[in-house]
Amino acid sequence: MKIANIDLGEHPLLLAPMEDVTDPSFRWMCKRFGADMVYTEFIAADGLIRDAEKSVAKLRIDDFERPVGIQIYGHLIEPMVEAARIAETVHPDVIDINFGCPMKKIAGRGAGSGMMRDVPRMVEMTRQIVQAVELPVTVKTRLGWDEESKNIEEIALRLQDVGIAALTIHGRTRAQMYRGDADWTLIGRVKNNSAIRIPIIGNGDIDSGPSAHEAFDRYGVDGVMIGRATYGQPWIFRDIKHHLATGEELPYPTVTERVAIAREHLAKSIEVKGDKVGILEMRRHLSHYFKGLPDFKETRLRLVTSLDPSELFGLLDLIQERWG
């Protein structure tokens, strides 16, 4: 699969952009385990234009991550165009437009998946961004606003016509949020439309080798994007690739292996963001790395409340000794 001139190989696996999840340290871990492309957390156009510290910090990328996309969102065309130009100055490989976020504070303002209720504005915004930057522009969106307005086939063709280089489709409507099963049938219909010439990347409920295999074989998508299933398990990319290549599933990592990975991730997070912020942003992952361990409640609470690096690394040693 190619996005413009970026060759991602056959059956690529992409890390979805996720707020408070896909920070530099987690992207680094996912790349290490085989993610073919990663994306930043989504960034508010208004924040970039105002030079807001939190928004600008999200522009940080490293060559190790490449190819890497920066995702932006907003509901007004001019600020989005300016934000795309700003994002381009840090030299990502792709500028991605978020037309998929279902959260009320974003979609309710007409940004994210809220843009699906105003397709002409969505298309015009995309057209102007494509014309404003030299990098490939891609889009991530959903099937439609609700069950009665699944207009993704029309949207895909119109966005292709204004020059996007690839389209990622999350197989739910905005109304569904993250509930129910993703509808891959409609994603497949877009991909197999004879008028579609750009890569179609499917997203939604991919959490294993077999689910990725079905996405490629049954629905014909060019790539698969993985989101929530990566929480606390960046090795999912390695495991899925092994299944795609051999038909076999790797055993779930042992406690010893998970401790080693969590330790590496924690060290990277602290290196990138310093002790306090690095630890705070690791908490979501630490709570997932050891899901399912018996009698773990007290240790888990300490993992997600401590701000002391030495204590956290000591807790990882304790986990190894007690459950490894």
C-alpha atoms as one frame of an Amber mdcrd trajectory, in Angstrom:
protein
   0.000   0.000   0.000   1.214   3.469  -0.846   0.119   6.820   0.536   1.387
   9.089  -2.236   5.064   8.020  -2.416   5.154   6.442   1.070   5.391   2.684
   0.629   3.977   0.873   3.666   4.311  -2.594   2.170   1.640  -5.283   1.947
  -1.037  -5.472   4.650   0.263  -2.546   6.730  -0.800  -2.014  10.337  -1.255
   1.582  11.511  -1.504   2.989  15.029  -4.618   5.131  15.386  -4.281   8.704
  16.672  -5.683   8.762  20.222  -5.834  11.611  22.707  -3.728  11.018  25.829
  -2.494   7.712  24.371  -0.337   8.112  21.264   2.326  10.336  22.776   5.964
  10.028  21.604   6.902   7.246  24.031   3.951   5.044  23.085   4.491   5.662
  19.378   8.114   4.659  19.912   7.074   1.398  21.569   4.548   0.582  18.836
   7.117   1.199  16.125   9.533  -1.078  17.931   6.934  -3.847  17.776   6.225
  -3.392  14.093   3.645  -0.643  13.536   4.054   0.408   9.903   2.784   3.934
  10.490   1.912   5.957  13.590   0.005   9.174  14.247   0.230  11.871  16.876
  -2.582  12.580  19.271  -5.094  14.780  17.490  -4.261  18.472  17.752  -6.719
  21.373  17.898  -6.247  23.851  15.072  -7.093  26.739  17.397  -4.394  25.609
  19.829  -1.720  25.561  17.143  -2.657  28.996  15.872  -2.598  30.464  19.392
   0.745  28.772  19.981  -0.778  26.988  22.986   1.919  25.055  24.794   0.018
  21.753  24.998  -0.902  21.804  21.312   2.561  22.751  20.113   4.110  20.019
  22.284   2.088  17.442  20.373   3.979  18.363  17.196   7.093  16.671  18.550
   8.095  13.760  16.333  11.251  11.693  16.004  12.834  10.148  12.934  12.477
   6.710  14.545   8.698   7.031  14.200   8.646   7.528  10.455   6.452   7.352
   8.585   4.420   9.463  11.002   1.298  11.543  10.516   0.151  14.631  12.395
  -3.608  14.761  12.859  -5.465  18.060  13.243  -9.096  18.919  13.928 -11.308
  21.984  13.915 -14.614  23.282  12.567 -13.515  26.430  10.731 -11.758  26.298
   7.385  -9.238  29.125   7.697  -7.827  28.020  11.079  -7.572  24.447   9.828
  -5.645  25.550   6.761  -3.274  27.579   8.918  -2.873  24.680  11.356  -1.968
  22.369   8.467   0.719  24.813   7.368   2.104  24.969  10.912   2.100  21.167
  11.201   3.959  20.906   7.909   6.874  22.941   9.316   7.941  20.049  11.581
   8.156  17.737   8.545   5.809  14.851   9.261   5.181  12.416   6.418   1.428
  13.057   6.275  -1.133  15.636   7.410  -4.283  13.830   8.584  -7.661  15.517
   9.092  -9.856  14.271  11.909 -13.451  13.986  10.735 -14.126  11.063  13.057
 -13.872  12.012  16.741 -17.330  11.442  18.302 -16.765  13.238  21.619 -19.481
  15.790  22.401 -17.081  18.658  23.111 -15.622  18.227  19.611 -18.418  16.841
  17.434 -20.954  19.127  19.100 -19.027  22.145  17.795 -19.050  20.750  14.275
 -15.482  19.413  14.330 -14.448  15.754  14.200 -17.396  13.567  13.212 -19.624
  16.633  13.539 -18.332  17.603  10.110 -20.289  14.676   8.629 -23.440  16.783
   9.056 -22.010  19.411   6.713 -20.427  17.517   3.833 -19.936  20.584   1.594
 -17.904  22.272   4.379 -15.956  19.051   4.959 -15.090  18.806   1.282 -14.178
  22.490   0.944 -12.001  22.378   4.067 -10.193  19.336   2.719  -9.751  20.928
  -0.716  -8.169  24.037   0.768  -5.841  22.064   3.036  -4.699  19.871   0.130
  -3.909  23.008  -1.863  -2.164  24.730   1.053   0.448  22.071   1.856   2.895
  20.013  -0.158   2.640  16.898   2.006   0.081  14.159   1.338  -3.223  14.869
   3.079  -5.288  11.989   4.448  -8.620  11.823   6.262 -10.022   9.702   9.080
 -13.786   9.585   9.446 -16.782   7.384  10.267 -19.672   5.774   8.390 -21.958
   8.738   8.993 -23.606  10.753  11.733 -26.213   8.114  12.649 -27.959   5.021
  11.319 -30.147   7.091   8.988 -27.244   9.008   7.433 -24.486   6.545   6.559
 -23.070   8.679   3.761 -19.483   7.405   3.727 -19.651   6.246   0.096 -20.523
   9.733  -1.120 -17.959  11.292   1.219 -15.177   8.965   0.076 -15.680   9.874
  -3.580 -15.921  13.604  -2.915 -12.814  13.653  -0.721 -10.926  11.641  -3.331
 -11.946  14.201  -5.948 -10.354  17.066  -3.966  -7.044  15.251  -3.669  -6.679
  13.225  -0.473  -4.036  10.495  -0.609  -5.805   7.906   1.581  -8.975   7.498
   3.642  -9.358   5.734   6.989 -12.886   4.659   7.890 -13.967   3.767  11.413
 -16.810   1.298  11.036 -19.289   3.045  13.344 -21.503   6.123  13.153 -21.004
   9.083  15.437 -24.192   8.122  17.294 -22.699   4.733  18.152 -19.620   6.299
  19.727 -17.669   3.078  20.478 -20.696   0.890  21.193 -21.776  -2.144  19.205
 -19.806  -3.901  16.506 -17.999  -2.044  13.756 -19.677  -2.444  10.348 -16.932
  -3.683   8.069 -19.405  -4.489   5.286 -19.800  -0.808   4.493 -16.039  -0.229
   4.707 -15.627  -3.055   2.191 -18.245  -1.523  -0.082 -16.265   1.723  -0.225
 -13.024  -0.141  -0.924 -14.575  -2.214  -3.702 -16.261   0.709  -5.429 -14.707
   0.757  -8.899 -14.405   4.558  -8.772 -12.171   4.488  -5.684  -8.482   4.895
  -6.562  -6.965   5.825  -3.177  -6.048   3.403  -0.380  -8.857   2.591   2.048
  -7.782   1.818   5.609 -10.235   0.067   7.912 -10.563   0.780  11.628 -12.738
  -0.681  14.364 -12.591  -3.797  16.571  -9.232  -5.031  15.255  -7.730  -6.743
  18.298  -6.081  -9.922  17.021  -4.486 -11.677  14.086  -7.736 -13.325  12.970
  -9.692 -10.052  13.006  -6.989  -8.332  10.938  -6.842 -11.296   8.568 -10.599
 -11.035   7.981 -10.339  -7.297   7.339  -7.790  -7.848   4.589  -9.204 -11.016
   3.040 -12.944 -10.576   3.362 -13.272  -6.822   2.943 -10.197  -6.098   0.826
  -8.945  -3.033   2.686  -5.466  -1.795   1.873  -4.453  -1.269   5.505  -5.747
  -1.772   9.031  -5.653   0.848  11.778  -5.626  -0.312  15.399  -6.802   1.859
  18.273  -8.057   0.823  21.705  -6.627  -2.705  21.465  -3.129  -1.209  21.703
  -3.652   0.073  25.258  -0.918  -1.472  27.357   0.001  -3.973  24.652   2.178
  -2.414  21.948   3.256  -5.940  20.979  -0.102  -6.394  19.233   1.516  -5.282
  15.958   4.137  -8.032  16.201   1.517 -10.631  17.074  -0.817  -9.683  14.209
   2.017  -9.669  11.693   3.064 -13.129  12.858  -0.482 -14.393  12.331  -0.764
 -12.804   8.885   2.523 -14.434   7.851   2.042 -17.885   9.395  -1.604 -18.342
  10.348  -0.471 -18.992  13.901  -1.073 -16.960  17.051   1.768 -16.130  19.397
   1.256 -16.853  23.110   0.341 -13.857  25.236   3.493 -12.297  26.738   4.476
 -13.652  30.119   4.549 -11.434  33.194   8.333 -11.325  32.875   8.047 -10.079
  29.295   5.380  -7.527  30.208   7.465  -6.189  33.083  10.409  -5.695  30.729
   8.218  -3.896  28.182   6.536  -1.721  30.811   9.939  -0.812  32.241  11.209
   0.218  28.808   8.044   2.220  28.124   8.194   3.996  31.490  11.861   4.891
  31.005  11.109   6.275  27.536   8.157   8.306  28.804  10.282   9.879  31.555
  13.119  10.536  29.102  10.773  12.360  26.729   8.593  14.303  29.169  10.370
  14.368  32.516   9.424  12.613  35.735   6.027  14.095  36.549   4.427  14.370
  33.103   6.109  11.182  31.896   4.646   9.236  34.813   1.191  10.795  34.582
   0.951   9.922  30.904   2.077   6.340  31.587  -0.721   5.594  34.031  -3.251
   4.539  31.397  -0.763   2.045  30.000   0.516   0.727  33.321  -3.031  -0.119
  34.363  -3.395  -2.212  31.211  -0.015  -3.948  31.061  -0.953  -6.233  33.958
  -4.688  -6.648  33.454  -5.972  -9.971  34.696  -3.363 -10.673  37.356  -4.941
 -12.165  40.498  -4.980 -10.174  43.739  -3.535  -7.180  41.905  -5.824  -4.384
  43.104  -3.515  -2.910  45.740  -0.439  -3.029  43.469  -2.397  -1.526  40.593
  -3.519   1.361  42.815   0.095   2.105  43.719   1.103   1.924  40.038  -1.426
   4.567  39.036  -0.959   6.945  41.983   2.786   7.110  42.581   4.793   9.988
  41.117   8.148   8.577  42.248  10.158   6.919  39.442  12.140   4.791  41.919
   8.947   3.520  43.523   7.419   2.671  40.147  10.456   0.749  38.948  10.473
  -0.985  42.348   6.826  -1.944  41.858   7.701  -3.472  38.491  10.383  -5.529
  40.251   7.760  -6.575  42.799   5.374  -7.662  40.045   8.154  -9.755  38.535
   8.916 -11.401  41.872   5.311 -12.048  42.910   3.588 -12.881  39.614   6.453
 -13.676  37.246
